[in-house]
């Protein structure tokens, strides 16, 4: 393109070219959020996922299982055995659209950049660490290492083979046991045999952990 500020050619003007994204580092003090989970908890989860394919996490409301945990799995402590994003993006399923977009906004703005998520939503989506997809509204690209989606989106991704590109699936609020959640659990149990890299994390404030452990083949799986 001869003039990047005004691209043109035999087919007519193409409009302004996209802005080139540049990689930057930001520092955010996580202790100020008062999460119940700590780096030690995240390291224990990562250790478990090195040895096993499935983790069942029971954590109360406000501990950060939907926010701090996925964020810290995306940005693990230095002493972690594995960076799970090397396997592919981490995808978190939420039972409701508002939860998927709201949590993505909180994690993407406040935990990643220290911004107020109530007033800023300009740093999530394409080109940023965190994105989301709800009801066909795609707001992510390959730069996103953490993607929040609705249950329906996850079902479609399992069916169309997208699991081959996903590293970790986190099923949040699994205790709700909706029809969608049950479908996802059944599909993931079947697909774990096909996608050997895939890890699954099932999390809830109130969960029948023994049931889920047994469902996925026992404590050694």
Secondary structure, 3 states (H helix, E strand, C coil): CCCHHHCCCCCCCCCCCCCCCCCCCCCCCHHHHCCCCCHHHHHHHHHHHHHCCEEEEECCCCCCCCCHHHHHHHCCCCCCCCCHHHHCEEEEEECCHHHHHHHHHHHHHHHHHCCCCCCCCCCCCCCCCEEEEECCEEECCCCCCEEEEEHHHHHHHHHCCHHHHEEEEEECCHHHCCHHHHHHHHHHHHHCCCCCCCEEEEEECCCCHHHHHHHCCCCCC
